[in-house]
Amino acid sequence: MKSFKAKLTILLIAMLLITMLVPFSSVAAAEDQATDEELQVQLIKTDDDNIVVYVKGLEGTAFDYALSTAGAGTMDKNYINSVKDNNGNQVALITTTDLQDGNNCLYVRENENDPEKSVQLNVDVNNMFTQEKMALVENTTKRIPTEEAEDLSSREEVRDGITYTYTVGGLKITDDQNATYSYVMVNVSSDADYNELQSLANDLNDGSKTMFERIEIANNFYNKYNELIENADAENSWQEVTDMQILQNEDYDNEEHYVVLLKKVAQNGTTTYDAKFMTTDNRGTEEIIPASSEQVTTQETSKLPITGDSIVLFVVLAALVIIAIVVFIRMKKLNKKADK
């Protein structure tokens, strides 16, 4: 009996210990997860060699941050307050001189009572995304002024005895004409790289995107855009623009999407690149060709025009006829007298 009571007591104590330890272990695990959770950040280098860090989800919330080595202890972290950029976003601001070779870790917390999160910063100062590149992306489609036109030209097709007339649209360059222009035009549906470029451009024009998202999109756009420019240069696929117009392809369909890479070379040799996104407009009319028939020629005797001079001629002619009749009658009477 005593043995049974002893075993029961030991079992109860074990169950009590398990019950006490389980919630403690859960809390501890949650704290470790929060501490080790990695941040998502986007970096952009300013013209004065500062590095602006945008933390995903904290663009509108003030936070504390510290730059140190990975696994640094509490005493090795010097937390400072986030600052606002020109657009009111909360950011971490560090300088290139603050970075150490190969071991830079950014720690972030919303306040001193919240658990910190961290991210390893793998920064290549010489090749990172910059404010200059961001400005180039944001001004793409605006550097070489153009306007879309629906009726730059026209074309005709004859099928089954019917003539189809189509208007041909495209782009009109409205820029300074003291330069030469060339272009590369590709249907975005036929090239994945160009299709991605248009998709990124659409995302950049989405006003609901956060600065964190805009930097990520702009970085991808810049890399893809430069790659396409380099490929066009390497393949020498640029076509010269004539009459400041870029016509849609002859085999276009309605509402096809094209990307048009533009290159402008000024008289001083300065080269400017730009990109335009164009949607085709397929409008046309049809005209039935009449069946051919045998030609019939009708001859018509020409008539004198009725004029004042013509009336005088008719009067003189009538008088002459009357005189001739009188003379004829007179001569006939004289002949009869002579016979008698």
KEMARSE-909121 format. One record per residue (C-alpha): x, y, z; residue number from 0; chain; residue in one letter. Coordinates in nm, 3 decimals. Example, Ala and Ser with C-alpha at 12.3 -4.5 7.8 and 13.67 -1.06 7.14 Angstrom:
<x:1.230 | y:-0.450 | z:0.780 | pos:0 | unit:A | code:A> $
<x:1.367 | y:-0.106 | z:0.714 | pos:1 | unit:A | code:S> $
//
This chain:
<x:0.000 | y:0.000 | z:0.000 | pos:0 | unit:A | code:M> $
<x:0.280 | y:0.238 | z:0.092 | pos:1 | unit:A | code:K> $
<x:0.453 | y:0.152 | z:-0.234 | pos:2 | unit:A | code:S> $
<x:0.137 | y:0.244 | z:-0.428 | pos:3 | unit:A | code:F> $
<x:0.103 | y:0.576 | z:-0.243 | pos:4 | unit:A | code:K> $
<x:0.470 | y:0.657 | z:-0.308 | pos:5 | unit:A | code:A> $
<x:0.431 | y:0.588 | z:-0.679 | pos:6 | unit:A | code:K> $
<x:0.113 | y:0.798 | z:-0.692 | pos:7 | unit:A | code:L> $
<x:0.287 | y:1.085 | z:-0.516 | pos:8 | unit:A | code:T> $
<x:0.579 | y:1.070 | z:-0.759 | pos:9 | unit:A | code:I> $
<x:0.338 | y:1.067 | z:-1.055 | pos:10 | unit:A | code:L> $
<x:0.146 | y:1.368 | z:-0.925 | pos:11 | unit:A | code:L> $
<x:0.467 | y:1.563 | z:-0.869 | pos:12 | unit:A | code:I> $
<x:0.586 | y:1.479 | z:-1.223 | pos:13 | unit:A | code:A> $
<x:0.256 | y:1.590 | z:-1.373 | pos:14 | unit:A | code:M> $
<x:0.269 | y:1.915 | z:-1.175 | pos:15 | unit:A | code:L> $
<x:0.621 | y:1.985 | z:-1.296 | pos:16 | unit:A | code:L> $
<x:0.522 | y:1.920 | z:-1.659 | pos:17 | unit:A | code:I> $
<x:0.222 | y:2.151 | z:-1.625 | pos:18 | unit:A | code:T> $
<x:0.442 | y:2.428 | z:-1.487 | pos:19 | unit:A | code:M> $
<x:0.718 | y:2.390 | z:-1.744 | pos:20 | unit:A | code:L> $
<x:0.508 | y:2.375 | z:-2.064 | pos:21 | unit:A | code:V> $
<x:0.385 | y:2.737 | z:-2.066 | pos:22 | unit:A | code:P> $
<x:0.729 | y:2.858 | z:-1.965 | pos:23 | unit:A | code:F> $
<x:0.888 | y:2.672 | z:-2.254 | pos:24 | unit:A | code:S> $
<x:0.630 | y:2.815 | z:-2.497 | pos:25 | unit:A | code:S> $
<x:0.699 | y:3.172 | z:-2.389 | pos:26 | unit:A | code:V> $
<x:1.072 | y:3.119 | z:-2.407 | pos:27 | unit:A | code:A> $
<x:1.042 | y:2.977 | z:-2.758 | pos:28 | unit:A | code:A> $
<x:0.829 | y:3.272 | z:-2.869 | pos:29 | unit:A | code:A> $
<x:1.083 | y:3.518 | z:-2.733 | pos:30 | unit:A | code:E> $
<x:1.370 | y:3.341 | z:-2.910 | pos:31 | unit:A | code:D> $
<x:1.175 | y:3.344 | z:-3.237 | pos:32 | unit:A | code:Q> $
<x:1.106 | y:3.718 | z:-3.207 | pos:33 | unit:A | code:A> $
<x:1.471 | y:3.787 | z:-3.125 | pos:34 | unit:A | code:T> $
<x:1.605 | y:3.581 | z:-3.413 | pos:35 | unit:A | code:D> $
<x:1.344 | y:3.688 | z:-3.669 | pos:36 | unit:A | code:E> $
<x:1.520 | y:3.845 | z:-3.966 | pos:37 | unit:A | code:E> $
<x:1.418 | y:4.188 | z:-4.090 | pos:38 | unit:A | code:L> $
<x:1.344 | y:4.271 | z:-4.451 | pos:39 | unit:A | code:Q> $
<x:1.517 | y:4.589 | z:-4.561 | pos:40 | unit:A | code:V> $
<x:1.587 | y:4.790 | z:-4.876 | pos:41 | unit:A | code:Q> $
<x:1.898 | y:5.006 | z:-4.901 | pos:42 | unit:A | code:L> $
<x:1.965 | y:5.312 | z:-5.111 | pos:43 | unit:A | code:I> $
<x:2.287 | y:5.517 | z:-5.116 | pos:44 | unit:A | code:K> $
<x:2.262 | y:5.895 | z:-5.119 | pos:45 | unit:A | code:T> $
<x:2.487 | y:6.135 | z:-5.309 | pos:46 | unit:A | code:D> $
<x:2.679 | y:6.212 | z:-4.989 | pos:47 | unit:A | code:D> $
<x:2.759 | y:5.842 | z:-4.923 | pos:48 | unit:A | code:D> $
<x:2.497 | y:5.789 | z:-4.656 | pos:49 | unit:A | code:N> $
<x:2.297 | y:5.466 | z:-4.668 | pos:50 | unit:A | code:I> $
<x:1.924 | y:5.494 | z:-4.607 | pos:51 | unit:A | code:V> $
<x:1.763 | y:5.175 | z:-4.475 | pos:52 | unit:A | code:V> $
<x:1.390 | y:5.116 | z:-4.520 | pos:53 | unit:A | code:Y> $
<x:1.251 | y:4.846 | z:-4.291 | pos:54 | unit:A | code:V> $
<x:0.950 | y:4.659 | z:-4.425 | pos:55 | unit:A | code:K> $
<x:0.640 | y:4.735 | z:-4.219 | pos:56 | unit:A | code:G> $
<x:0.801 | y:5.022 | z:-4.028 | pos:57 | unit:A | code:L> $
<x:0.791 | y:5.301 | z:-4.286 | pos:58 | unit:A | code:E> $
<x:0.528 | y:5.481 | z:-4.081 | pos:59 | unit:A | code:G> $
<x:0.645 | y:5.379 | z:-3.733 | pos:60 | unit:A | code:T> $
<x:0.932 | y:5.524 | z:-3.531 | pos:61 | unit:A | code:A> $
<x:1.188 | y:5.266 | z:-3.417 | pos:62 | unit:A | code:F> $
<x:1.534 | y:5.229 | z:-3.261 | pos:63 | unit:A | code:D> $
<x:1.824 | y:5.075 | z:-3.447 | pos:64 | unit:A | code:Y> $
<x:2.186 | y:4.978 | z:-3.390 | pos:65 | unit:A | code:A> $
<x:2.464 | y:4.868 | z:-3.625 | pos:66 | unit:A | code:L> $
<x:2.697 | y:4.606 | z:-3.484 | pos:67 | unit:A | code:S> $
<x:2.837 | y:4.262 | z:-3.555 | pos:68 | unit:A | code:T> $
<x:2.629 | y:3.946 | z:-3.578 | pos:69 | unit:A | code:A> $
<x:2.560 | y:3.796 | z:-3.236 | pos:70 | unit:A | code:G> $
<x:2.668 | y:4.112 | z:-3.054 | pos:71 | unit:A | code:A> $
<x:2.580 | y:4.139 | z:-2.687 | pos:72 | unit:A | code:G> $
<x:2.369 | y:4.409 | z:-2.528 | pos:73 | unit:A | code:T> $
<x:2.670 | y:4.619 | z:-2.430 | pos:74 | unit:A | code:M> $
<x:2.797 | y:4.618 | z:-2.791 | pos:75 | unit:A | code:D> $
<x:2.485 | y:4.783 | z:-2.934 | pos:76 | unit:A | code:K> $
<x:2.435 | y:5.156 | z:-2.938 | pos:77 | unit:A | code:N> $
<x:2.067 | y:5.214 | z:-3.021 | pos:78 | unit:A | code:Y> $
<x:1.964 | y:5.544 | z:-3.180 | pos:79 | unit:A | code:I> $
<x:1.630 | y:5.677 | z:-3.301 | pos:80 | unit:A | code:N> $
<x:1.507 | y:5.644 | z:-3.657 | pos:81 | unit:A | code:S> $
<x:1.474 | y:5.961 | z:-3.869 | pos:82 | unit:A | code:V> $
<x:1.237 | y:6.072 | z:-4.145 | pos:83 | unit:A | code:K> $
<x:1.329 | y:6.093 | z:-4.512 | pos:84 | unit:A | code:D> $
<x:1.202 | y:6.367 | z:-4.744 | pos:85 | unit:A | code:N> $
<x:0.873 | y:6.182 | z:-4.789 | pos:86 | unit:A | code:N> $
<x:0.807 | y:6.128 | z:-4.419 | pos:87 | unit:A | code:G> $
<x:0.915 | y:5.762 | z:-4.405 | pos:88 | unit:A | code:N> $
<x:1.091 | y:5.639 | z:-4.092 | pos:89 | unit:A | code:Q> $
<x:1.439 | y:5.513 | z:-4.184 | pos:90 | unit:A | code:V> $
<x:1.767 | y:5.403 | z:-4.036 | pos:91 | unit:A | code:A> $
<x:2.058 | y:5.618 | z:-4.148 | pos:92 | unit:A | code:L> $
<x:2.413 | y:5.485 | z:-4.153 | pos:93 | unit:A | code:I> $
<x:2.730 | y:5.594 | z:-4.330 | pos:94 | unit:A | code:T> $
<x:2.969 | y:5.393 | z:-4.540 | pos:95 | unit:A | code:T> $
<x:3.240 | y:5.456 | z:-4.281 | pos:96 | unit:A | code:T> $
<x:3.025 | y:5.280 | z:-4.018 | pos:97 | unit:A | code:D> $
<x:3.042 | y:4.954 | z:-4.212 | pos:98 | unit:A | code:L> $
<x:3.292 | y:4.685 | z:-4.125 | pos:99 | unit:A | code:Q> $
<x:3.428 | y:4.438 | z:-4.377 | pos:100 | unit:A | code:D> $
<x:3.202 | y:4.137 | z:-4.405 | pos:101 | unit:A | code:G> $
<x:3.026 | y:4.158 | z:-4.067 | pos:102 | unit:A | code:N> $
<x:2.751 | y:4.418 | z:-4.042 | pos:103 | unit:A | code:N> $
<x:2.429 | y:4.340 | z:-3.864 | pos:104 | unit:A | code:C> $
<x:2.139 | y:4.582 | z:-3.821 | pos:105 | unit:A | code:L> $
<x:1.932 | y:4.546 | z:-3.504 | pos:106 | unit:A | code:Y> $
<x:1.587 | y:4.704 | z:-3.483 | pos:107 | unit:A | code:V> $
<x:1.328 | y:4.739 | z:-3.205 | pos:108 | unit:A | code:R> $
<x:1.019 | y:4.956 | z:-3.186 | pos:109 | unit:A | code:E> $
<x:1.110 | y:5.062 | z:-2.830 | pos:110 | unit:A | code:N> $
<x:1.341 | y:4.949 | z:-2.553 | pos:111 | unit:A | code:E> $
<x:1.079 | y:4.714 | z:-2.408 | pos:112 | unit:A | code:N> $
<x:1.018 | y:4.528 | z:-2.736 | pos:113 | unit:A | code:D> $
<x:1.225 | y:4.233 | z:-2.858 | pos:114 | unit:A | code:P> $
<x:1.483 | y:4.321 | z:-3.120 | pos:115 | unit:A | code:E> $
<x:1.502 | y:4.186 | z:-3.471 | pos:116 | unit:A | code:K> $
<x:1.812 | y:4.171 | z:-3.684 | pos:117 | unit:A | code:S> $
<x:1.935 | y:4.134 | z:-4.040 | pos:118 | unit:A | code:V> $
<x:2.278 | y:4.074 | z:-4.187 | pos:119 | unit:A | code:Q> $
<x:2.372 | y:4.357 | z:-4.423 | pos:120 | unit:A | code:L> $
<x:2.563 | y:4.235 | z:-4.726 | pos:121 | unit:A | code:N> $
<x:2.656 | y:4.572 | z:-4.872 | pos:122 | unit:A | code:V> $
<x:2.862 | y:4.630 | z:-5.184 | pos:123 | unit:A | code:D> $
<x:2.910 | y:5.006 | z:-5.158 | pos:124 | unit:A | code:V> $
<x:3.043 | y:5.039 | z:-5.513 | pos:125 | unit:A | code:N> $
<x:2.753 | y:4.854 | z:-5.677 | pos:126 | unit:A | code:N> $
<x:2.451 | y:4.925 | z:-5.460 | pos:127 | unit:A | code:M> $
<x:2.132 | y:5.099 | z:-5.568 | pos:128 | unit:A | code:F> $
<x:2.163 | y:5.477 | z:-5.548 | pos:129 | unit:A | code:T> $
<x:1.944 | y:5.785 | z:-5.548 | pos:130 | unit:A | code:Q> $
<x:2.080 | y:5.865 | z:-5.896 | pos:131 | unit:A | code:E> $
<x:1.957 | y:5.529 | z:-6.028 | pos:132 | unit:A | code:K> $
<x:1.623 | y:5.579 | z:-5.856 | pos:133 | unit:A | code:M> $
<x:1.583 | y:5.918 | z:-6.027 | pos:134 | unit:A | code:A> $
<x:1.672 | y:5.765 | z:-6.364 | pos:135 | unit:A | code:L> $
<x:1.402 | y:5.499 | z:-6.322 | pos:136 | unit:A | code:V> $
<x:1.140 | y:5.750 | z:-6.207 | pos:137 | unit:A | code:E> $
<x:1.211 | y:5.970 | z:-6.513 | pos:138 | unit:A | code:N> $
<x:1.201 | y:5.685 | z:-6.763 | pos:139 | unit:A | code:T> $
<x:0.936 | y:5.752 | z:-7.034 | pos:140 | unit:A | code:T> $
<x:0.986 | y:6.127 | z:-6.969 | pos:141 | unit:A | code:K> $
<x:1.338 | y:6.199 | z:-7.099 | pos:142 | unit:A | code:R> $
<x:1.252 | y:6.208 | z:-7.470 | pos:143 | unit:A | code:I> $
<x:0.911 | y:6.374 | z:-7.523 | pos:144 | unit:A | code:P> $
<x:0.671 | y:6.184 | z:-7.748 | pos:145 | unit:A | code:T> $
<x:0.300 | y:6.154 | z:-7.804 | pos:146 | unit:A | code:E> $
<x:0.086 | y:5.870 | z:-7.932 | pos:147 | unit:A | code:E> $
<x:-0.097 | y:5.923 | z:-8.260 | pos:148 | unit:A | code:A> $
<x:-0.366 | y:5.709 | z:-8.423 | pos:149 | unit:A | code:E> $
<x:-0.340 | y:5.823 | z:-8.785 | pos:150 | unit:A | code:D> $
<x:0.023 | y:5.872 | z:-8.885 | pos:151 | unit:A | code:L> $
<x:-0.032 | y:5.672 | z:-9.202 | pos:152 | unit:A | code:S> $
<x:-0.262 | y:5.415 | z:-9.365 | pos:153 | unit:A | code:S> $
<x:-0.235 | y:5.082 | z:-9.544 | pos:154 | unit:A | code:R> $
<x:-0.461 | y:4.878 | z:-9.772 | pos:155 | unit:A | code:E> $
<x:-0.525 | y:4.508 | z:-9.814 | pos:156 | unit:A | code:E> $
<x:-0.733 | y:4.341 | z:-10.089 | pos:157 | unit:A | code:V> $
<x:-0.900 | y:4.015 | z:-9.994 | pos:158 | unit:A | code:R> $
<x:-1.175 | y:3.839 | z:-10.187 | pos:159 | unit:A | code:D> $
<x:-1.244 | y:4.143 | z:-10.399 | pos:160 | unit:A | code:G> $
<x:-1.271 | y:4.376 | z:-10.099 | pos:161 | unit:A | code:I> $
<x:-1.032 | y:4.655 | z:-10.020 | pos:162 | unit:A | code:T> $
<x:-0.962 | y:4.700 | z:-9.648 | pos:163 | unit:A | code:Y> $
<x:-0.814 | y:5.033 | z:-9.541 | pos:164 | unit:A | code:T> $
<x:-0.643 | y:5.056 | z:-9.203 | pos:165 | unit:A | code:Y> $
<x:-0.512 | y:5.356 | z:-9.015 | pos:166 | unit:A | code:T> $
<x:-0.157 | y:5.322 | z:-8.887 | pos:167 | unit:A | code:V> $
<x:-0.067 | y:5.485 | z:-8.557 | pos:168 | unit:A | code:G> $
<x:0.252 | y:5.505 | z:-8.354 | pos:169 | unit:A | code:G> $
<x:0.468 | y:5.758 | z:-8.175 | pos:170 | unit:A | code:L> $
<x:0.551 | y:6.115 | z:-8.275 | pos:171 | unit:A | code:K> $
<x:0.874 | y:6.252 | z:-8.128 | pos:172 | unit:A | code:I> $
<x:0.811 | y:6.607 | z:-8.008 | pos:173 | unit:A | code:T> $
<x:1.164 | y:6.661 | z:-7.877 | pos:174 | unit:A | code:D> $
<x:1.430 | y:6.905 | z:-8.006 | pos:175 | unit:A | code:D> $
<x:1.498 | y:6.803 | z:-8.366 | pos:176 | unit:A | code:Q> $
<x:1.867 | y:6.902 | z:-8.360 | pos:177 | unit:A | code:N> $
<x:1.955 | y:6.541 | z:-8.287 | pos:178 | unit:A | code:A> $
<x:1.931 | y:6.197 | z:-8.441 | pos:179 | unit:A | code:T> $
<x:1.693 | y:5.936 | z:-8.303 | pos:180 | unit:A | code:Y> $
<x:1.677 | y:5.558 | z:-8.329 | pos:181 | unit:A | code:S> $
<x:1.458 | y:5.293 | z:-8.175 | pos:182 | unit:A | code:Y> $
<x:1.395 | y:4.926 | z:-8.103 | pos:183 | unit:A | code:V> $
<x:1.032 | y:4.813 | z:-8.089 | pos:184 | unit:A | code:M> $
<x:0.926 | y:4.473 | z:-7.957 | pos:185 | unit:A | code:V> $
<x:0.589 | y:4.316 | z:-7.887 | pos:186 | unit:A | code:N> $
<x:0.597 | y:4.253 | z:-7.513 | pos:187 | unit:A | code:V> $
<x:0.393 | y:3.934 | z:-7.542 | pos:188 | unit:A | code:S> $
<x:0.670 | y:3.775 | z:-7.749 | pos:189 | unit:A | code:S> $
<x:0.958 | y:3.852 | z:-7.513 | pos:190 | unit:A | code:D> $
<x:0.953 | y:3.773 | z:-7.143 | pos:191 | unit:A | code:A> $
<x:1.219 | y:4.035 | z:-7.059 | pos:192 | unit:A | code:D> $
<x:1.024 | y:4.317 | z:-7.220 | pos:193 | unit:A | code:Y> $
<x:0.701 | y:4.189 | z:-7.067 | pos:194 | unit:A | code:N> $
<x:0.860 | y:4.205 | z:-6.723 | pos:195 | unit:A | code:E> $
<x:0.980 | y:4.559 | z:-6.793 | pos:196 | unit:A | code:L> $
<x:0.625 | y:4.678 | z:-6.861 | pos:197 | unit:A | code:Q> $
<x:0.494 | y:4.497 | z:-6.555 | pos:198 | unit:A | code:S> $
<x:0.753 | y:4.668 | z:-6.336 | pos:199 | unit:A | code:L> $
<x:0.668 | y:5.006 | z:-6.492 | pos:200 | unit:A | code:A> $
<x:0.301 | y:4.950 | z:-6.409 | pos:201 | unit:A | code:N> $
<x:0.393 | y:4.864 | z:-6.050 | pos:202 | unit:A | code:D> $
<x:0.599 | y:5.182 | z:-6.019 | pos:203 | unit:A | code:L> $
<x:0.297 | y:5.386 | z:-6.126 | pos:204 | unit:A | code:N> $
<x:0.086 | y:5.225 | z:-5.857 | pos:205 | unit:A | code:D> $
<x:0.040 | y:5.499 | z:-5.598 | pos:206 | unit:A | code:G> $
<x:-0.035 | y:5.250 | z:-5.321 | pos:207 | unit:A | code:S> $
<x:0.319 | y:5.108 | z:-5.312 | pos:208 | unit:A | code:K> $
<x:0.532 | y:5.177 | z:-5.005 | pos:209 | unit:A | code:T> $
<x:0.884 | y:5.317 | z:-5.038 | pos:210 | unit:A | code:M> $
<x:1.020 | y:4.974 | z:-4.942 | pos:211 | unit:A | code:F> $
<x:0.829 | y:4.823 | z:-5.235 | pos:212 | unit:A | code:E> $
<x:0.917 | y:5.107 | z:-5.473 | pos:213 | unit:A | code:R> $
<x:1.291 | y:5.063 | z:-5.417 | pos:214 | unit:A | code:I> $
<x:1.265 | y:4.690 | z:-5.476 | pos:215 | unit:A | code:E> $
<x:1.066 | y:4.745 | z:-5.798 | pos:216 | unit:A | code:I> $
<x:1.292 | y:5.029 | z:-5.918 | pos:217 | unit:A | code:A> $
<x:1.604 | y:4.821 | z:-5.858 | pos:218 | unit:A | code:N> $
<x:1.466 | y:4.537 | z:-6.069 | pos:219 | unit:A | code:N> $
<x:1.350 | y:4.781 | z:-6.339 | pos:220 | unit:A | code:F> $
<x:1.691 | y:4.949 | z:-6.356 | pos:221 | unit:A | code:Y> $
<x:1.875 | y:4.619 | z:-6.397 | pos:222 | unit:A | code:N> $
<x:1.634 | y:4.489 | z:-6.662 | pos:223 | unit:A | code:K> $
<x:1.622 | y:4.821 | z:-6.850 | pos:224 | unit:A | code:Y> $
<x:2.001 | y:4.851 | z:-6.865 | pos:225 | unit:A | code:N> $
<x:2.030 | y:4.490 | z:-6.978 | pos:226 | unit:A | code:E> $
<x:1.795 | y:4.554 | z:-7.270 | pos:227 | unit:A | code:L> $
<x:1.980 | y:4.872 | z:-7.369 | pos:228 | unit:A | code:I> $
<x:2.312 | y:4.686 | z:-7.363 | pos:229 | unit:A | code:E> $
<x:2.167 | y:4.402 | z:-7.573 | pos:230 | unit:A | code:N> $
<x:2.032 | y:4.650 | z:-7.831 | pos:231 | unit:A | code:A> $
<x:2.375 | y:4.817 | z:-7.852 | pos:232 | unit:A | code:D> $
<x:2.557 | y:4.485 | z:-7.878 | pos:233 | unit:A | code:A> $
<x:2.324 | y:4.351 | z:-8.149 | pos:234 | unit:A | code:E> $
<x:2.319 | y:4.685 | z:-8.333 | pos:235 | unit:A | code:N> $
<x:1.942 | y:4.650 | z:-8.368 | pos:236 | unit:A | code:S> $
<x:1.863 | y:5.022 | z:-8.354 | pos:237 | unit:A | code:W> $
<x:1.657 | y:5.155 | z:-8.646 | pos:238 | unit:A | code:Q> $
<x:1.676 | y:5.518 | z:-8.753 | pos:239 | unit:A | code:E> $
<x:1.369 | y:5.732 | z:-8.693 | pos:240 | unit:A | code:V> $
<x:1.243 | y:5.912 | z:-9.004 | pos:241 | unit:A | code:T> $
<x:1.016 | y:6.218 | z:-9.008 | pos:242 | unit:A | code:D> $
<x:1.015 | y:6.210 | z:-8.626 | pos:243 | unit:A | code:M> $
<x:0.766 | y:5.923 | z:-8.641 | pos:244 | unit:A | code:Q> $
<x:0.771 | y:5.561 | z:-8.528 | pos:245 | unit:A | code:I> $
<x:0.496 | y:5.363 | z:-8.700 | pos:246 | unit:A | code:L> $
<x:0.327 | y:5.053 | z:-8.567 | pos:247 | unit:A | code:Q> $
<x:0.425 | y:4.729 | z:-8.737 | pos:248 | unit:A | code:N> $
<x:0.222 | y:4.645 | z:-9.046 | pos:249 | unit:A | code:E> $
<x:0.103 | y:4.315 | z:-8.900 | pos:250 | unit:A | code:D> $
<x:-0.022 | y:4.468 | z:-8.577 | pos:251 | unit:A | code:Y> $
<x:-0.345 | y:4.364 | z:-8.412 | pos:252 | unit:A | code:D> $
<x:-0.578 | y:4.571 | z:-8.197 | pos:253 | unit:A | code:N> $
<x:-0.452 | y:4.662 | z:-7.849 | pos:254 | unit:A | code:E> $
<x:-0.118 | y:4.485 | z:-7.873 | pos:255 | unit:A | code:E> $
<x:0.140 | y:4.610 | z:-7.622 | pos:256 | unit:A | code:H> $
<x:0.483 | y:4.722 | z:-7.736 | pos:257 | unit:A | code:Y> $
<x:0.787 | y:4.858 | z:-7.561 | pos:258 | unit:A | code:V> $
<x:0.986 | y:5.110 | z:-7.764 | pos:259 | unit:A | code:V> $
<x:1.344 | y:5.175 | z:-7.660 | pos:260 | unit:A | code:L> $
<x:1.456 | y:5.519 | z:-7.778 | pos:261 | unit:A | code:L> $
<x:1.805 | y:5.658 | z:-7.827 | pos:262 | unit:A | code:K> $
<x:1.881 | y:6.024 | z:-7.888 | pos:263 | unit:A | code:K> $
<x:2.225 | y:6.145 | z:-7.996 | pos:264 | unit:A | code:V> $
<x:2.262 | y:6.522 | z:-7.968 | pos:265 | unit:A | code:A> $
<x:2.491 | y:6.729 | z:-8.189 | pos:266 | unit:A | code:Q> $
<x:2.747 | y:6.746 | z:-7.907 | pos:267 | unit:A | code:N> $
<x:2.755 | y:6.365 | z:-7.889 | pos:268 | unit:A | code:G> $
<x:2.549 | y:6.328 | z:-7.570 | pos:269 | unit:A | code:T> $
<x:2.344 | y:6.009 | z:-7.577 | pos:270 | unit:A | code:T> $
<x:2.010 | y:5.981 | z:-7.399 | pos:271 | unit:A | code:T> $
<x:1.810 | y:5.661 | z:-7.362 | pos:272 | unit:A | code:Y> $
<x:1.442 | y:5.627 | z:-7.284 | pos:273 | unit:A | code:D> $
<x:1.161 | y:5.373 | z:-7.303 | pos:274 | unit:A | code:A> $
<x:0.800 | y:5.410 | z:-7.413 | pos:275 | unit:A | code:K> $
<x:0.511 | y:5.171 | z:-7.373 | pos:276 | unit:A | code:F> $
<x:0.268 | y:5.176 | z:-7.665 | pos:277 | unit:A | code:M> $
<x:-0.068 | y:5.010 | z:-7.724 | pos:278 | unit:A | code:T> $
<x:-0.168 | y:4.963 | z:-8.088 | pos:279 | unit:A | code:T> $
<x:-0.499 | y:5.083 | z:-8.223 | pos:280 | unit:A | code:D> $
<x:-0.641 | y:4.880 | z:-8.511 | pos:281 | unit:A | code:N> $
<x:-0.912 | y:5.080 | z:-8.690 | pos:282 | unit:A | code:R> $
<x:-1.017 | y:5.027 | z:-9.048 | pos:283 | unit:A | code:G> $
<x:-1.288 | y:5.051 | z:-9.312 | pos:284 | unit:A | code:T> $
<x:-1.378 | y:4.823 | z:-9.602 | pos:285 | unit:A | code:E> $
<x:-1.468 | y:4.919 | z:-9.954 | pos:286 | unit:A | code:E> $
<x:-1.623 | y:4.676 | z:-10.206 | pos:287 | unit:A | code:I> $
<x:-1.447 | y:4.682 | z:-10.541 | pos:288 | unit:A | code:I> $
<x:-1.714 | y:4.699 | z:-10.825 | pos:289 | unit:A | code:P> $
<x:-1.713 | y:4.413 | z:-11.076 | pos:290 | unit:A | code:A> $
<x:-1.550 | y:4.503 | z:-11.409 | pos:291 | unit:A | code:S> $
<x:-1.785 | y:4.547 | z:-11.712 | pos:292 | unit:A | code:S> $
<x:-1.741 | y:4.592 | z:-12.091 | pos:293 | unit:A | code:E> $
<x:-1.699 | y:4.954 | z:-12.185 | pos:294 | unit:A | code:Q> $
<x:-1.944 | y:5.097 | z:-12.441 | pos:295 | unit:A | code:V> $
<x:-1.836 | y:5.404 | z:-12.638 | pos:296 | unit:A | code:T> $
<x:-2.112 | y:5.639 | z:-12.761 | pos:297 | unit:A | code:T> $
<x:-2.030 | y:5.887 | z:-13.038 | pos:298 | unit:A | code:Q> $
<x:-2.217 | y:6.215 | z:-13.038 | pos:299 | unit:A | code:E> $
<x:-2.224 | y:6.466 | z:-13.324 | pos:300 | unit:A | code:T> $
<x:-2.094 | y:6.793 | z:-13.206 | pos:301 | unit:A | code:S> $
<x:-2.336 | y:7.082 | z:-13.222 | pos:302 | unit:A | code:K> $
<x:-2.267 | y:7.445 | z:-13.279 | pos:303 | unit:A | code:L> $
<x:-2.309 | y:7.650 | z:-12.974 | pos:304 | unit:A | code:P> $
<x:-2.605 | y:7.888 | z:-12.976 | pos:305 | unit:A | code:I> $
<x:-2.459 | y:8.235 | z:-12.959 | pos:306 | unit:A | code:T> $
<x:-2.543 | y:8.585 | z:-13.088 | pos:307 | unit:A | code:G> $
<x:-2.311 | y:8.541 | z:-13.388 | pos:308 | unit:A | code:D> $
<x:-2.487 | y:8.217 | z:-13.479 | pos:309 | unit:A | code:S> $
<x:-2.828 | y:8.391 | z:-13.498 | pos:310 | unit:A | code:I> $
<x:-2.690 | y:8.649 | z:-13.744 | pos:311 | unit:A | code:V> $
<x:-2.557 | y:8.369 | z:-13.961 | pos:312 | unit:A | code:L> $
<x:-2.897 | y:8.201 | z:-13.961 | pos:313 | unit:A | code:F> $
<x:-3.067 | y:8.530 | z:-14.069 | pos:314 | unit:A | code:V> $
<x:-2.817 | y:8.589 | z:-14.353 | pos:315 | unit:A | code:V> $
<x:-2.855 | y:8.229 | z:-14.466 | pos:316 | unit:A | code:L> $
<x:-3.238 | y:8.260 | z:-14.467 | pos:317 | unit:A | code:A> $
<x:-3.218 | y:8.584 | z:-14.668 | pos:318 | unit:A | code:A> $
<x:-2.990 | y:8.423 | z:-14.922 | pos:319 | unit:A | code:L> $
<x:-3.231 | y:8.131 | z:-14.957 | pos:320 | unit:A | code:V> $
<x:-3.524 | y:8.370 | z:-15.012 | pos:321 | unit:A | code:I> $
<x:-3.331 | y:8.570 | z:-15.271 | pos:322 | unit:A | code:I> $
<x:-3.236 | y:8.253 | z:-15.452 | pos:323 | unit:A | code:A> $
<x:-3.601 | y:8.144 | z:-15.463 | pos:324 | unit:A | code:I> $
<x:-3.714 | y:8.486 | z:-15.594 | pos:325 | unit:A | code:V> $
<x:-3.442 | y:8.482 | z:-15.857 | pos:326 | unit:A | code:V> $
<x:-3.538 | y:8.130 | z:-15.956 | pos:327 | unit:A | code:F> $
<x:-3.907 | y:8.224 | z:-15.993 | pos:328 | unit:A | code:I> $
<x:-3.820 | y:8.542 | z:-16.184 | pos:329 | unit:A | code:R> $
<x:-3.599 | y:8.358 | z:-16.429 | pos:330 | unit:A | code:M> $
<x:-3.869 | y:8.097 | z:-16.484 | pos:331 | unit:A | code:K> $
<x:-4.124 | y:8.368 | z:-16.579 | pos:332 | unit:A | code:K> $
<x:-3.881 | y:8.529 | z:-16.816 | pos:333 | unit:A | code:L> $
<x:-3.819 | y:8.201 | z:-16.987 | pos:334 | unit:A | code:N> $
<x:-4.191 | y:8.150 | z:-17.043 | pos:335 | unit:A | code:K> $
<x:-4.228 | y:8.498 | z:-17.210 | pos:336 | unit:A | code:K> $
<x:-3.940 | y:8.427 | z:-17.438 | pos:337 | unit:A | code:A> $
<x:-4.099 | y:8.107 | z:-17.556 | pos:338 | unit:A | code:D> $
<x:-4.413 | y:8.296 | z:-17.661 | pos:339 | unit:A | code:K> $
//
